[in-house]
Amino acid sequence: MLIAKVIGTTVSTIKDEKLHGRKLLILRQTDETGAPSGKPYVAVDTVDAGIGDLVLTAAGSSARQTNITKDTPVDAVIMSIIDSLEVDGKVVFRKS
């Protein structure tokens, strides 16, 4: 699992039929405090996340294990919106 921040949306009118009706969001991997640490990538949203949300994602074959993405050509999925993160006993992120 990776921590990422939703930084945008993408629209694709022509796509694989298994992706019709699926929201595609642009994410950027972050460290445990929410600071950007990776390249942007696109993931299928299964939890109604929005821009600015910190989320947990799965990639590769694990991304195809949700009810929504099973047998679908995806490489990344948003599976959780993070409410808070605690590292070494200190809360480093709390959703406002």
SULRAGI-V796358 format. One record per residue. SS is DSSP state (a for helix, b for strand, c for the rest). D_FIRST is the distance of its C-alpha to the first C-alpha in Angstrom with 2 decimals. Layout:
ss = [SS:SS]
d_first = [D_FIRST:D_FIRST]
This chain:
ss = [c:b:b:b:b:b:b:b:b:b:c:c:c:c:c:c:a:a:a:c:c:c:b:b:b:b:b:b:b:b:c:c:c:c:c:b:b:b:b:b:b:b:b:b:b:c:c:c:c:c:c:c:c:b:b:b:b:b:b:a:a:a:a:a:c:c:c:c:c:c:c:c:c:c:c:b:b:b:b:b:b:c:c:b:b:b:b:c:c:b:b:b:b:b:c:c]
d_first = [0.00:3.77:6.91:9.62:13.21:15.16:18.12:20.04:20.82:22.06:24.84:25.68:28.75:28.93:25.91:25.16:26.60:23.40:21.92:24.97:24.37:20.67:19.72:18.08:16.74:16.43:13.51:13.39:10.63:11.78:12.11:12.09:15.41:14.63:16.54:15.83:14.68:14.05:15.72:15.76:14.36:14.94:12.84:14.45:14.63:14.85:15.40:18.07:16.34:18.73:19.42:18.59:15.88:12.80:9.90:6.30:5.43:4.93:7.33:10.39:11.93:9.09:9.76:13.23:12.85:13.59:17.32:17.53:15.93:17.37:19.53:18.82:18.53:15.15:12.51:10.07:9.95:9.79:9.46:10.25:12.51:12.36:15.85:15.75:14.11:16.17:16.15:19.05:20.82:20.91:19.50:18.14:17.27:18.93:19.11:22.80]
